[in-house]
């Protein structure tokens, strides 16, 4: 076959791949949703950090040159790189292999290993990067870094951490793409409107390579969590108590007004807002604020609810209409259901964390680990989500749907769905190789499937 010709008649050199993976199912997840169809191909070629071609083995043969690295999959499967959309990597690096839950059904006092120096923070980020690469994680969100935690006891969330991230990005040493949210209050604690406004006013310019490190918006703690009776709800807890918003104010009305103002002002500044909201009343306030903000300035900034334990059906419908996402942890749902029943009333846990309903109404659901609250193992979180959702009519479709909650949907949350999250041709070559095809096992079996290779932007960052 003759080489392709350009309009001048000169020969056009054929492209040569840097990396070719062949001989196993390649699941691009680029379709509109799960279905019974075959894998997208059995081979994938990468050039200059992007997916060059996906197809049968024969389709990539002409892309292999003397310098091409060729990986024989031998039946192993390729999927897009995993994106954990809520993971405290610096804190994880400080505590691992310990987690806040440990081996218990509920979180206890967390291990105390404060990061006291810039060198310790740098080492923690690098340690987390190595761990995440071994798990096939190529992107994650640090959900809260900034001056609000400069005096924090953990030393894992303040501006010194921001400096270390920027240094590592500039040196090309990050092992995953990082999205971060600014934090102007305390982690799991209060914030004031004045501090928040000061933080927004002090925001600097964009980082040099936002594809590797991107401060996308702000995080606000609206409330706590149901097991600690600190979720902001419309109803009293079983013991008669009720919670307050974590946003500072003289009374409930002022606190609610301040939360609304924070969300609206961030929206007008063109910033994404992630609101830690577990109680139904906190979620409702967040949606009211987003609806007001979008009426005043109609921007789709991918605002999202973090955790959303007690979100109700009417709120899910509003979230879908407003383009508000949900980032949640099925592993916490499974572990704390009995505690939720104890504080909210018998059988209430069954209506919390409505994962199936969230997907049914079309909300981009992100499954996350909240590591180091839980281990950062996405396979275990998918298994927990499957358990929480109950029996599936089609287990294969269920696994594919939940894989999208760790790939496609987080890319949308990052505002990056045009260049990452799937393995369609032209997308960045962020991928992982699994020892078995995840669409041939049940969700419960997925934690036993090893991650054999992780590729970030066409570069192998882990090989088992």
N, C-alpha and C positions, 0 to 999 in steps of 0.2 A: 504494500500500500504506500502511495506517495505521501510525503509530508504535506501538512496544510500550507497553503500559500497566502501571503498577504496581498494587498491591492497592487503593490509595486512589482509583484512577481518574485520577490526574494523569498528564500526558504525560511520558514518560521521554526525555530528549535522546539522540539517537543519538551513538555515539562518533565522534570525528574523529581520523584518524591524523596523526601528526607527519611521518611518512616513509612513502612507498609506493614499492616497486620492482616493476616489472611488465614483462612482455614477454620473459621468459627463464626457463630452468629454475631452480627453487628446490629444492635438495636439503637437506632438514631433517636427515637422518641420524637421525631419531627412531625408526626401526623397530628391530627386534631384530637385524637383520643385513643384509648385502648380498643383493641378489636382482635378478631380471631386470625388475622392475616399472618403471613410468615415474617421472619426477621427481615430487616431492611437490606441485608446482604450478608456476604461471608468474608468481605474484605474491605479495608479502609486504607486510603493513602493520605499522607500528610505532607504538606510543603509549606515552609516559612511559617510554621505555627498554626496553619489553618487546614481544615479538612479539604483535600483536593478532590477526592472521589470516593464514593461508596458504591459497591456493587458486588458481583461475583468475583471469585479469584482471578478469572481470566480478564476481568475489566481493569485490573490494576497492573497486569503483567507488563504493559508497555511503559509504565511509570517507574519501573525499577532500573536503577543505574548502578554503576560500580560503587558509589558511596552510599546507596540507600541501605538503611538498617531494616532488615526484614524479620518480622516476628511470626513464627509459625504458632498459631493459636491452638492447634491440635484439639479443636472442639470447644475451647474455652470461649467465653462470651465477652463482647465489648459493649459497654454502656457509657453514656455521658458521665463526666466527672460529677461527683456528689457535691452539693452545695448545702451546707448546714446554715440555715438563715438565722440562727440564734445560738451563738456559742462564744463563751468568754475564754478566748484562747490563752491570754496571758495568765489568767487565774488558773486555767486548766494546767498550763505548764508548771505553775508553782506547786500544785497539789497532786498531780498525777504520780502514782496510780490510784491515789485516794479520790473519792468523790463525796459530795455532801450526803447522798443517800447511803453510800457504802453498800453493804449487803442487807440493809434493813428495808422495811416497807415504807418508812417515812424518814424524812431528813432529820438528823440530829445535829448537835453542835459540830460545825464544820472543822476540819483540821486547820490549824493555824500555822501557815508558813508564809509570813509576810515578805514581800519583796521590798528591800530597803535601799537598793542602789540601782543606778542605770544598768550596770552590768548584769545584775540579777534579773532585771526585767527583760533585757535583751535575750539572756539565756532561756528564760521561760517561754518567750515567743518562739524561739528556735526549737525548743523541745516540743512544744505543741505542734509546730509545723512538721516535724519528723513523724509524730504520732498520727497526725491527720493524713499525711501522705500515705502511710501504711494502710489507712482505711479507705483509700480512694477518694478522699475529700480534696477537691481542687479549688473550692471557694467557701468562704464563711463570712458571717457577719459578727463583728464585735459590737454588741448592742449596748453601748454606753461607755464612752471614754471622754474625759474632759475635766475641767477645773473643779467641778462639783465634788470630785473625789480626790483632790490633791492632798487632803489630810486623811484619806481613808486608811483604815488599819491594814487592809490587805496589800496596799501598794500596787494593785494590779489594774487600776482604772483611771489614774490621773494623767496630767499632761506629760509627765515623764514617759509614760507608756506610749503616748502619741509620738513623742520625739523618737523613741526607739523604733516604732513602726516606720516612721519616715526615713530613718537612717537605713534600716534593712531594705526598704523598697529601693532607695537610691543605690544601694550596693548590689542589688539583684539577688538578695538572699532569702526573700520570702518564698515559702514552699507552697503557697496557695494565694489566690486572689482574695483581698480583704475589703469588705464594705464595713464602714463604721458609722455609728450614730454618736453625735455629741451629747454629753451629759452635763447639765448645769445644776443638778441637785445631787443628793446622796444616792448611792446604789441602794435599792430597796428602802429608800427613805424620802424625806420631804424635800421640796424645792420651793423657792419663792419666785414670784413674778419679777421682782427687781433683778435677781441674779440671772434669771432666764433671759430677760431683755438685754442685760449687759453681755451675756454670752453671745446672743445673736448679733449684737452690734460689733463684737470683736472677731467674728468669723473671718479667717484669712482667705487667700485664694485657693484655687484647686491644686491638688498634688500633681507633680509632673507626669505621672502615668496612672490616670484613674482606672485603667483596666487592671492594675495590680493593687492599688490602694485608693479608695474613694470614700471620703466623708460625705455621705449622701444626705444626712438630715439630723434630726434630734430625737432623743428618747425622753419620754416623760413618764414618771411613775404616778399613775392615778390612784392606785390602791395596792393592797397586799395580796394575800392568798386566802382561799376559804378555810383550809385547815387551821389557820392561825386566827380566824374570825376577823380578818382585816380586809376582806374583799368588800367593796362598796356596793351594797345591795338595796333593793326596794323593801326588803323584809328583814325582820329581826332574826338573829340566830336562835338556835334552839334554847339557849340559856337566857334569851331576852336582850342580849347586847346587840349593838350595831356599830359599824365601822365609820370612820371619817376618811375623806380624801387625804392623800399625802401632800397635795398642793396646799401651801400655807394660806391661811385666811382666818378671820375672826369667827366665822360660823359656816355652816354648810352652804348657804347661799353665796357667800363671798368666795369660798373655796371653789365652788362650781363655776362661778364667773371667771376666776383666775385660770382654771384649767381651760375653759373655752377660749379665753384670750390667748393663752400660750399656743394652742393649736391653730387658731386663725392667723396669728401673726407669723408663725412659721410657714404656713401655707402661702401667705402673701409674699414672703421672702423667697418663695420657690423651693422650699425645703421639704423633704419627706419627713413625716412624723410617725414614729412607732410608739404607741401608748401601751404601757403595761397596765392592762385592765382585765381583771378576772371577774368582778361582780357585774351583774346585769345593769345596775344603775351607773356604774363607771363606763361601761360600754355604750350605754344610751347617750351619756353626755358627750363622749367622743364622737359618736355619729352625728349628734346635733351640731357639734362644732364643725365637722367636716362638711355637712350639708350647707351650713351658713357660709363657710369659706368658699366652697365651690360655686355658690350662688353669686358671691361677690367677685370671684376670679376663677373662671372655670379651667383649672389645670388638673390633669391627672398625674398626681405626684406619687402614687402608689402608697398612700398612707395605709397603715395596718395596725390591727389589734395584736398585741403580744399576750399570749396565753389564752385569754378569752374563755376561761373555764365555764362561766355561767351564761354564755351567749344564748339567746332564745330564738325561736323560729322567726318572729317578726323582725328581730335585729339582723338575722342572716339575710332576709330579703332586702333590707336597707343596705347592708354591706355590699351585696351584689349590685344593687342599683348605683351606688356611689363609687364602685371600684375599690372598695376597702378590702384588703386581704386579711388573712389570719395566719399567725405563726404560733404553733402550739406543740405540746409534748404529750404524745400518747403514753409514753412510759410513766409519766407522772400520774396520768389518769388511772392507769392500771394499779399503780402502787398506793394511791391515796384515796381510792373510792370509799373504803370503810371510814376513813377519817372525815370525808365530806358528809357522809350520812350522819355521823355523830354530831357534827356542828350545825348542819342545815336541817336535819330531820330525816327520818327513815326513808329510804328509797329515793332520796334526792340525787344521789350520784348518777343514777341512770339517765338523768336529763342533762347532765353536764358533759362538756367536751363532745358536742354532737358532730363528729367527724363525717359520718355518712351524709347527714343533712347539709353540711357545709359544701361538700362536693356536689351534691344533687342540685343545689341552686346556682352552681357555677362560680363559687368564690375560689380564688387561687389560694389553696391551702398549702402552707409550708409545714412539713413535719420537721422538728428540730430536737436537739438533745438538751439544750440549756446547759451543756457541760461547763463546769464540772459538777453541776447538780446531779446529772446522770453521766454515764460514760458517753463519749462521742461516737458511738457505734450505730450508724444509720440502719444497719441490718436488724438490730434489736428494736429500734424504734418502729420500723415497718412491721415487725412481728407484733409489737404491742398495739399498733394501730389496728391491725387485722383482728387481734383478739378483742379489742374494745368495740369494733364495728359489728362483730358477730359473723355468723356464717355467710359466705359469699356464694352467689349463684354460679359464678365463674371464677375459680381461684386464680387462673392465669391473668384475667383482666384485672382482678383486685391487685395483684402484685404490680402490674404495669401502672395502674392508677396511682398506687402509693409510691412507686419509683418517680413518677412525675412530681410528687410532692417534695422530692429531694433534688430535682434537677430543673424541670421546666418552670414550675411555679416560683421557686426562689430566684431564678433568672429574671422573671417578671418583677418580683419585689425589688430587685436590684436595678430595675430600669435597663436591663441588659439583654432582654430576650432576642434582640436582633443580632447578637454576636456570640452568645453563649447559652448553655442549657440544653442544647440538642447537638447531634452530630450531622446535621445537614451540611451539604457542601458549601464551603465558604465560612462556616462557623469556626471559632477557635477550637483547636484540637486539645480540649480538656476531656480526658476519658479515663476509664479504669477497665482493667481486664479481670474478669471473675473466673474462678476455677470451674464453675458450672453455669449453665444458662439460667438466669434468675426466673425466666418465664416458664421453666419446666419444673420448678420446685414450689412448694407452698410457702406462704409468708412465714409460717412457723419454722420451716426448714432453712430459711434464708440466712440466719446467723451462723450456720455451719458452712456457708460458702465462702471460701477464702478470696481475698483480694490479692491477685498475683502481680499486678502492675498498675502504676498510676502515671499518667502523662499530663503535664501542664504545658499548654501552649506548644505542643509538639515535642516537649523535652521530658524524657523519662526521669521522674523524681522518686520513684520507688519500684523495686523489682524484688519479688519474694524469692 
